[in-house]
């Protein structure tokens, strides 16, 4: 893409003045993180090798779990370090330019959007709240030949009762998740729902019934934590797991909205 | 309430964040701007490619554990 075989990886944008790069961890390619300033905004960028981060290489590398894991964590680490000092608008993974001038041009074109995003997340933090069905999903009874020839009526009755119990557990978990989400929305400036993570990927046997992100004013963080403790005690059909505080990844892209879990 | 094993909402330090939680946010969140290089990789494409890799890798890891055999990588 560039004559030098380098391209420019964009991490995040902040308002001017807040930005110090000293102490930032190394970037996705191990490079030092630099700043590009224009239009009253500061972008955090790093030079990366086009052989690893160019379009063709990216396609290949994104399929490598080890590479993806390393890169995602490095991108996040830089953004987290910046976010400690000031409000930061994080960029989606793999936002890459040929030159610093390309980054500057984007900042001039998108200055209004970026400033709006900064105003939305100032003095607020993102918290992740996931809810899992408290009752583990029924793995099903073994249905080998031994079972089929057993006392059929009794078996079917047991099976029906079990299915009914599972169904009511599922309904209770969904209702619990909805109630949790509604209450957390009440305490949040914005909320966003992600699709439930698959049990394999989440390394959780239980079914995920809520995968929410909540943008909470810093001054209400205590209230938010207390609400989660209350909800945990009230809704026994779900088990809650909290992550954060996160940089406001979920609230800078114009997606924020409530909704049904 | 569990916070990856903890009890409170205090910020975690040194605790390893789950990759799936990161991917939700880094591929599903953030400001989406087409950079010069990423122009050729559509938004949805990027997410699909990465998640496919993740699913493939998770099942591949399980297979490796089960069979101790080499698992072919994703097609290029």
Interface residues (C-beta under 8 A of the other chain):
Chain A: X1 X7 X10 X13 X50 X53 X54 X55 X58 X59 X60 X62 X63 X64 X65 X68 X69 X72 X73 X75 X76 X89 X90 X91 X92 X93 X94 X95 X96 X97 X98 X99 X102 X106 X110 X113 X114 X117 X127 X128 X192 X194 X197 X198 X200 X201 X202 X203 X211 X213 X221 X224 X225 X228 X229 X232 X239 X240 X241 X242 X243 X244 X245 X246 X249 X250 X251 X252 X253 X255
Chain B: X1 X2 X3 X4 X8 X9 X11 X17 X18 X19 X20 X21 X22 X23 X24 X25 X26 X27 X28 X29 X30 X31 X32 X33 X35 X36 X37 X38 X40 X41 X46 X49 X50 X52 X53 X54 X55 X56 X57 X58 X59 X73 X74 X76
